[in-house]
Amino acid sequence: ARVMSWRYLRTADRLTNTLSNNLINMKIFKTNSNITLFFAASFVAAMAVPKLAEGKEIVTDEHEIQPDPSTNVMKCPPYGCPLLPRDMYFDEDAKRALKVIRFNNAHTPPYDDGDVVEIDLDSSQALELLKNAGGKDRATLTLIGYKGGDLKEQINQDRAFVISPYFVQQTEDQDNSDNKQSAIRLMGVFDGHAKLGELVSEYTVSTLPKLLSTKLETIIAESEVDTLQTDVQKALIETFIELDKTAPAEKSGGCTASVVLQLGKDAYVANAGDSRSLIATYNKATSEVKIVYITREDKPDLPEERSRVESMGGQVYVPTPDRIRMGASSRVLYVDPVTGGTNGLAMSRSIGDWAAGEKGVIPDPTVDVIDIEKLINGNEECAASAENAAEGEPSQCRGDIEVFAVSATDGLLDFMNVNDIANTVATSLYVDDGPHPLSACESLITTAASAWWQAKNGQYRDDIAIAVSKLSLD
C-alpha cells in the first residue's frame, strides 16, 4: 500500500497523453477525449504486463452458481447472482472477449496492440462470455500483479464483486425473484496482503454477502423508519467484525474491505483499510462529473488512528516527508507470528492481520450514508432550475443527474487520479458512444499497470481490482 502516490504521480497520464497525441497525428483515432484515453491505455497493454503463462484464482462454493439437480437449471445463491472479476490479461477467454467488446464500442478501426490474440467471437458471444463479470450498468475486472520471482507462481490477492439485485437472506427453497424485499445493490473490493492474504480476501468476498443479507432481513422487518440508517450502519460494522473473527488468518495475512450497499434511496459506504470507494454524479445535460463522497485511507499516522494504536501498546512508524512524497506509507509495527521478525502494516484497519490486531489494528469500518435521492433532486442548482421551470423556463436538472459508485484497490489508486477514474466510468455508463463498462475498467487497469511498470522498472506491480455500478432508484 502507498499513502499519497495517487495524488502526486502522473506517470500514467503523461504516458497516455503522449500516446494519444501520436495516435491522433497518425489519424488512427478520432479526437474524442474519452475514447482516445481508452485506446491509448489499451495500446500499451503489452508493455504494462508480463507474459504470465498461467494465472490461478481461488473459487469457493459460496459464490458459485449451482445447477438445480431437479431441473439442471443454474441457480444463484439466495442473496443474488454475483458478478465476479475476470483477469483481463491472463484469462485467455476473457482477454479475447474484451478485445471484441473494445472494438465494437469504440467506433474506430482495429489496431495492432503488439499482442496476438485469436478473435473468433462476435459481439454477442463476447458479451455472453463475460456476462458474469459485467453488463451495461455495472462491471468488475482484475489484473494479477508481479511481486518478483517465477511468473507462474504469482498469486492475485485482490477480490471484488457486484451483486445487483442483492436480496436479504431467505430460505433456500424460496425463489430469488418472489417473496423478497425490494431489490438492492452491493459491491466492493478486497485487497489481500501478506502471506496467505488471498485466503482472507477470498473468504471475505465469499462470506460477506450472505452474512450481511441475514442481518438485513431482521433490520428491514423490524426497524422503525427513524432508526433504519443507524441499524444498517451497525449491521455493516458487525459484519466486518464477525468476518475478522472467523477469517482464515491463523498464520498471517489480512485484507482491506471497501463496500457500497444501496438500500432504497440511501448508499451506505463501509471502509476498512486503504482500498477506497467513491460516489459520483453525472449531469447528462452538461456532461459534468462530480465526486460527492470518497472514503479515506485508514492510515496509521492519522491522529485518531495513531492514538488508538499507541494506547494498545502498538508503535507507528512514520516515514520522512520526502519518503511520503515518493509513496512510502506510515505503518503499524508488529511481530510476525511465523517468522518472528518485525513487520509493518500500511493501514490501521483491516480484516484478519491478527498479530497487528494485538497492537491496535481493528476491523471496524467507517460507515457513512449518502442520500442518493437528494443528490438527484435536492442540490441547490436543481432547486434553482426547478424554480425557473415553475416560471415557464425548462429545467436543466429534471432527469439529468445520475449517480454511480466505484470501488478500487490501491493497485489502481496509486497511479490513477480519482477524477480521471470517475470520468472514465461515467462515460462508459452514460455516454451513448462511450466504451462498455468492462472496457472502461480494462482501460483504467491498463493505464495503472503501465505506470507501475515504468515506475518500478518492471520489478514490481501490485494486484489491481475495480468494481463499478450505477446507483439508480429503479
Helices and strands as residue ranges (DSSP letters): H 5-8, H 11-25, H 33-43, H 45-48, E 66-67, E 74-75, E 82-83, E 86-87, H 92-106, H 123-129, E 138-143, G 151-153, E 158-166, E 184-193, H 197-222, G 225-227, H 228-246, E 254-255, E 257-263, E 266-272, E 276-283, E 289-294, H 303-311, E 315-317, H 321-325, E 331-335, E 342-345, E 351-352, H 354-357, E 366-371, H 372-377, H 380-390, E 401-408, H 410-413, H 418-430, H 437-455, E 464-470
